Amino acid sequence: MSALLSVEDLHVCYGKVEAVSGVSLEMQAGQIVTVIGPNGAGKTTLLAALMGLLPAKGETRYDGSDLSGLTTEERVRRGICLVPERRELFTEMTVADNLVLGAYTRWNERASVERDLQDVHLALGRALMTKPRLLLLDEPSLGLAPLIVREIFRIITGLRELGVSILLVEQNARAALETADFGYVLETGCIVLGGKAADLVHDPRVIASYLGGKGN
């Protein structure tokens, strides 16, 4: 089975500083894949590059097609959508208008606004208006109370059941690994560890660095 998303030897630079160095990863349709790591590891940069917001070197293939040269808007039309860490909401607009803005590629399907509004917070709801096949989530639990964090991860699991594949960048490593099928650890721009999420959550290196323990 060919991967829904395949990234090979991705490099992203800010000037002369390389923020992402030779990252390779892949995910299948219907999966939740998480990328965990410390602040400054390059997680947000990775998602921005996949969305076409930053120039990158390497090969990125989505649903068998090379994404090189495609604009962000073209990637959205192909079914990729990013919910950024800072949410990027238009605070002067109403909730409904923010959601409708997310539906600019499918103006005739506005009936789902109420459902999206009920099920997810505004930023995630706006992303869902594009009917994505691949959702890139950047720190969805950032700044939220524990009770709301549990609800957010419940929603993420529910989205997979609706057919949305999710690449999840998250500092809450335990919640991310307990939700995901597969995980990668990104440190200083490089993938240092990857495997099934159920295995990583018991890996002594992950426990020591990200789960608040010393391992076995």
CORVENTA-V677606 format. One record per pair of residues at least 12 apart in sequence whose C-alpha atoms are under 7 Angstrom apart, sorted by the first residue. I is the first residue (numbers start at 1). J is the second residue. D is the distance in whole Angstrom. If there is no record, write none. Layout:
I/J/D ; I/J/D
//
This chain:
3/26/6 ; 3/27/6 ; 3/28/5 ; 3/29/7 ; 3/63/7 ; 4/27/6 ; 4/28/5 ; 4/29/5 ; 4/62/6 ; 4/63/5 ; 5/26/5 ; 5/27/5 ; 5/28/7 ; 5/61/6 ; 5/62/5 ; 5/63/6 ; 6/25/6 ; 6/26/4 ; 6/27/7 ; 6/60/6 ; 6/61/5 ; 6/62/7 ; 7/24/5 ; 7/25/5 ; 7/26/6 ; 7/59/6 ; 7/60/5 ; 7/61/6 ; 8/23/7 ; 8/24/4 ; 8/25/7 ; 8/58/6 ; 8/59/5 ; 8/60/6 ; 9/22/4 ; 9/23/5 ; 9/24/5 ; 9/58/5 ; 9/59/7 ; 10/22/5 ; 10/23/5 ; 10/24/6 ; 10/56/7 ; 10/57/6 ; 10/58/4 ; 10/59/7 ; 11/23/7 ; 11/56/6 ; 11/57/5 ; 11/58/6 ; 12/55/7 ; 12/56/5 ; 12/57/7 ; 19/42/6 ; 19/189/5 ; 20/42/6 ; 20/46/7 ; 20/189/4 ; 20/190/6 ; 21/189/5 ; 21/190/5 ; 22/190/7 ; 23/190/6 ; 23/191/6 ; 29/165/6 ; 30/160/6 ; 30/163/6 ; 30/164/6 ; 30/165/5 ; 31/165/5 ; 31/166/6 ; 31/181/6 ; 32/165/6 ; 32/166/5 ; 32/167/6 ; 32/180/5 ; 32/181/5 ; 32/182/7 ; 33/166/6 ; 33/167/5 ; 33/168/6 ; 33/180/5 ; 33/181/6 ; 33/182/5 ; 33/183/6 ; 34/167/6 ; 34/168/4 ; 34/169/6 ; 34/176/6 ; 34/177/7 ; 34/180/6 ; 34/182/6 ; 34/183/5 ; 34/184/6 ; 35/168/6 ; 35/169/5 ; 35/170/7 ; 35/183/6 ; 35/184/5 ; 35/185/6 ; 35/186/7 ; 36/169/6 ; 36/170/6 ; 36/171/6 ; 36/173/6 ; 36/184/6 ; 36/185/5 ; 36/186/6 ; 37/171/6 ; 37/185/6 ; 37/186/5 ; 37/187/6 ; 38/171/7 ; 38/187/7 ; 41/186/6 ; 41/187/5 ; 41/188/5 ; 41/189/5 ; 42/188/7 ; 42/189/5 ; 43/169/6 ; 44/138/7 ; 47/136/7 ; 51/72/6 ; 51/75/7 ; 51/82/7 ; 52/71/6 ; 52/72/5 ; 53/72/6 ; 77/105/7 ; 79/131/7 ; 79/132/4 ; 79/133/5 ; 79/134/6 ; 80/132/5 ; 80/133/6 ; 80/134/5 ; 80/135/6 ; 81/127/6 ; 81/132/6 ; 81/134/6 ; 81/135/5 ; 81/136/6 ; 82/127/7 ; 82/135/6 ; 82/136/5 ; 82/137/6 ; 83/123/7 ; 83/124/6 ; 83/127/6 ; 83/136/6 ; 83/137/5 ; 83/138/6 ; 84/137/7 ; 84/138/5 ; 85/138/5 ; 85/139/5 ; 85/140/7 ; 87/123/6 ; 89/123/7 ; 95/122/7 ; 98/126/6 ; 99/113/7 ; 99/125/6 ; 99/126/4 ; 99/129/7 ; 102/126/5 ; 102/127/6 ; 102/129/5 ; 102/130/6 ; 103/129/5 ; 103/130/5 ; 105/130/7 ; 132/164/7 ; 133/164/5 ; 133/165/6 ; 134/164/6 ; 134/165/5 ; 134/166/6 ; 135/164/7 ; 135/165/6 ; 135/166/5 ; 135/167/6 ; 136/166/6 ; 136/167/5 ; 136/168/6 ; 137/167/6 ; 137/168/5 ; 137/169/6 ; 138/168/6 ; 138/169/5 ; 138/170/7 ; 139/169/6 ; 139/170/5 ; 139/171/7 ; 153/179/7 ; 157/179/7 ; 173/210/6 ; 173/211/7 ; 174/201/7 ; 174/211/6 ; 177/197/5 ; 177/198/7 ; 177/201/6 ; 178/197/7 ; 178/198/7 ; 180/197/6 ; 181/196/6 ; 181/197/5 ; 182/195/6 ; 182/196/4 ; 182/197/5 ; 183/195/6 ; 183/196/6 ; 183/197/5 ; 204/216/6
//
